[in-house]
Amino acid sequence: MAQQFPKVWAQIYARLSADSGLLSLLQTTAPGQPAPIYNTIAPEAAGFPYVLYNIESNLASDAFNARVRELVFQVHTYVQEQLSSADPWQRISDIDARITGDWPQQASRLPTYGLDRWTMTLTGSGWVADMCGLLDSTPANELGVFHTIHRFRVLCTEVGV
């Protein structure tokens, strides 16, 4: 499964960067400019607010004759404490709400945005993923920066084995 991390990373990025509500909260400016959503490490010059995602663990949970991996990934939100025209607590709260998603408001119980209860597609990887589930959201504030860590879990099963 580790060799499939680039596909997982690409799916997480695609889901987050396709959310216009999230992008407006992240203050993405020029068209064509990449969204301030980074994999594993943010660039030194990254401006606030931004989102960072990474894989926390990849545990073997094999069942009967299927190879199964329990993948836990994190999504971090960072908002600078001093924003010129916006309340930073409200900004991080709004960003966090976009990341976790809107499934409770949907009759189908499937999100139109966000990662909780979203099913990623791992086409061409030999693996299939089930629905992502939010494990927890934890504040990890630092001096001058509001920071939230969201942890999601997804089971991935190898197909055709």
Secondary structure, DSSP 8 states (H G I E B T S, - for coil): -GGGHHHHHHHHHHHHHT-HHHHHHTT--STT---SEEESS--TT--SSEEEEEEEEEEE--BTTB-EEEEEEEEEEEEES--SSS-HHHHHHHHHHHHH--GGGSTTS--SSSSTT-B---TTTTEEE-B-EEEEEEE--BTTEEEEEEEEEEEEEES--
